[in-house]
């Protein structure tokens, strides 16, 4: 049975949070450097939140008997990544400074939907098993709804960028570890199960979908990538939607990056976003603050 943190721990958490709020107020009264003050206040608030969690953990650990799940078989504490908070998820999101090119951040990325991804998979395309058709339907639906890894089990945040007719979407979220690993394994199987299939929308228009493996940088604890093309019609004209998507696990958190559009391949931008996004997420989970101006861009 879990135990609530002791009264002194709760008092310390309250004091730390109050200190962060006072620092924020003091900085907002200053006429100059408001952006830096805001970043500092946000970092202090996150630090206070994490310090409170650590104090609560230490207090609970003192009451754990030797050999309990909180310790290793030898009795020494086991290392575990920090839990993602709501403020962490938002702070880990990419900014325009993390991307090369003319990507502009937008405010309504959560409302993005592409009608070319809407359709019912034709089961007759699959000679081996109808379960493959179900996997391909899940892929289309996940791309349309931006939940390819399933629904997060904890905090999540999302942002998006536009460059011409291309879009780049990033989501950072906390997941159940077992479900997250299952989703990555499922993604790995899609180039074989869904290499090419047909989907039909409500109007009877058909789309031809092709799925191949995408190149993924060696970042995070585990990763998978897909390259998807959808050929159909848009505004009564032939159209091809090209998407590159990558999912990276860091502890029990993950980031997904999807980029592309009717303009064509955005694989290079997706790879850069994955590298920068993973670095930001790792920095946040380690208790740090991501650099507002990355120095590792070409």
ABEGO torsion letter per residue (X at the ends): XBBBBBAAAAAAAAAAAAAAAAAAAAAAABABGAAAAAAAAAAAAAAAAAAAAAAAAAAAAAABBBGBAABBAAGBBBBBBBBBBAAAAAAABBBAAABBEABBBBAAAAABBBAAABEBBBAAABAABAAAAAAAAAAAAAAAAGAAAEBBABBBBBBBBBBEABBBBBBBBBBBAAAAAAAAAAAAAAAAAAABBBBBBAAGBBBBBBBBBBBBBBBEABBBBBBBBBBBBBGGBBBBBBBBBBBBBBEABBBBBBBEEAAEBAAAAAAAAAAAAAAAAAAAAAGBBBBABBAABX
